[in-house]
Structure formats: C-alpha cells, structure tokens
Amino acid sequence: MIIAGYASHRHLPAVTEDAAKKLTHLNIAFGHVKEGIIVTDHLEHIDRLAKLRKYNPELQILLSIGGWSAGGFSEAAATKEGREQLAQSAVAALKRYDLDGIDLDWEYPCYAVAGIGASPEDKGNFTALLAEMRRVLDKQGGKDDRHYSLTIAAGADQYYIDGTEMEKVIQHLDFVMLMTYDMRGGFQTLTGHHTNLFASTGDLFRISVDASVKLFREAGVPKEKIVIGCAFYSRVWKDVPDNNNGLHQMTASFGGGGPSYSQLASEYIGKNGYTRHWDDEAQAPYLFNGNTFITYDDEQSLACKSRYVKEQGLAGAMFWEYGCDTSGTLLNALYNGLHN
C-alpha cells in the first residue's frame, strides 16, 4: 500500500526516522524546467537523503518536477529534440542524487492558468514526453539493474482529463497522484470542503475524491495505479455569513491558503472561538467562528479516506506537504488507517 509524502526540500531535515519508516515514497519538491532541462542546483538539504535511506532502505525517493506556476514544460515538450533533452536531464538528476524516480507535476497541459506557457498541442506532446521519459528511464534502469519510477501529479477534475490522453499516458506510468485537494477555494467564492471524500447536499461544485477517482477510471486509468491526495494544510474564507455554520455560503472573495495542520491544532481547533464541525456526507471536518470558514483534513477524515482506498482497491494515498504537520499526527492516522 502506497503512502507517499511530498516534502519541500527546505523541510527535509524535519523528516524523522519514524516518518521515513511509515512512508513508501518521498517526493522532493521541486525541481524546475529551465531552458529545456531540469535544474536542481537550488535544492537544499539533499545530503539528508542518505540518512533517510538508512532509516528505511525500502523508501523510494523521487524528484518532483514542476508545481503550481512552474513553466517550461510546454516549450520543452513541443519537439522531439526537446523531449529527448528533458528526459536525459531527468536521468542526470537521478544519477546525481541517487534517486529512485521522477514525479512530473506539470500544472497543467493545455492550460496557462498560472501564467505558464501552454498550447493545444500539449495534449499529445505530454504523452510523447512521458513515453520518452519512460524509455530513457528503462534504458538507464537496465544498465543499473533497477527500476526507476515515473509518476505524475494530476489535477483532480474534468479539465485535466480534457487536456491529456490518460488512456495513453497511463501506459508509461507506475501510478498517478491525484491532487484531490484545493478542489475548492482559489477560484470560488462559495465556501466548501477542499479535500472532501464525497460531495454533500448543497454543494454546487460536485467534485470530490470519489468523483475524481471515477473520472480517471473512466478515462482509462486502472484503479491499481490511482493514489488519492490528502491535505496537511487548510483553505480559508473570511467574511462568511453566519448560516449553516459557514458551510456552502457565498462570500465576497475567493478562498485562500489557510493555516497548516500544526497551526490548526495549536491555535484553531476548539480554540480562539473556532468550533469544529463534521460533515457526515462529505466525510470531512471544518471550522467556523461565526465569520471565518476553514476546510482541512484531520485524523477522522484520513481514516475515512484510508477505508475508501482499501474498499476501492486503489494503490494508496499521498499528501501535500510534510512540513505542514511535523508532529506526525496526520501521517500516523494515514499509516494506521491503511495498515489496520
């Protein structure tokens, strides 16, 4: 059962021995694409990887490339030569840091929403890029007598399906990380859960973990290659009408990034006027103080997600991001849920 954690390179020193033993995969965020190649010179604390491997020799450490507003993909993938160059730079990064694979986080093929370069041709070029990366990783793996993983972080909704060829893409991937978080907030003035397992009555935006899994399965992704996402951080709306405990209420502004789980536990949950509520339909918690609405994952919702993974026969679960809960509370909940 996959338990994959994203960790900012700046937070690598915080990854404990206990955490390393509970993880199957650690994705280092982020390498970037600059002038057609993967650059990693900005990464900090990479010397920490040797200790993490001693903690857990079975831990798979991947370099995640991209992230929100990180461009360079569309331009690099536009030509055969560009794809070959990018793939070779991936191999160079693996060899430089003795990594186990690449996680491609292009947000998103065919879309320039974060100010990145984009083209309608991205749809086919994305498939071709992953095919080339799979080819060179397998070639290098043959030399090194090891398997190098190739995964992607995928947007959770229909737009990602429309901008890619998932039935072709999946042939080249070990598994898909569904980013089933930020599903509400950044583009909506209606409050709601941002990492909910199911949609609840009164929610105009029907996306959920379950809906996303169904979309990707219908698009040709086998359940055994689907890893669902969990959030170790929150999203928040302010100036929320004091109705229905703030849930599904129209506000004057978009939902923004909220406190980390560590901050929620120390300053918000049951504190400073905030009351925790549970949406049994969505299987998700939320906080409200009469004015501010906060959506997040906690131990109870992760237990529900873990049960869902097992019932659906999925590959496992992942989370963004380790530094948001250095107490280990949420990772422990995920580990216990998936293994008990």
Buried (B, 14 or more C-beta within 10 A) or exposed (E): BBBBBBBBBEBBEBBBEBBBEBBBBBBBBBBBBBEBBBBBEEBEBBEBBEEBBEBBEEBBBBBBBBBBEBBBBBBBBBEEEBBBBBBBBBBBBBEEBEBBBBBBBBBBBBBEEEEBEBBEBBBBBBBBBBBBBBBBBEEBBEEEEEBBBBBBBBBBBEEBBEBBBBEBBBEBBBBBBBBBBBBBBBEBEBBBBBBBBBBBEEBEBEBBBBBBBEBBBEBBBBEEBBBBBBBBBBBBBEEBEEEEBBBBBEBEEBBEEBBBBBBBBEEBBEBEEBBBBEBEBBBBBBBBBEEBBBBBBBBBBBBBBBBBBBEBEBBBBBBBBBBBBBEBBBBBBBBBBBEE
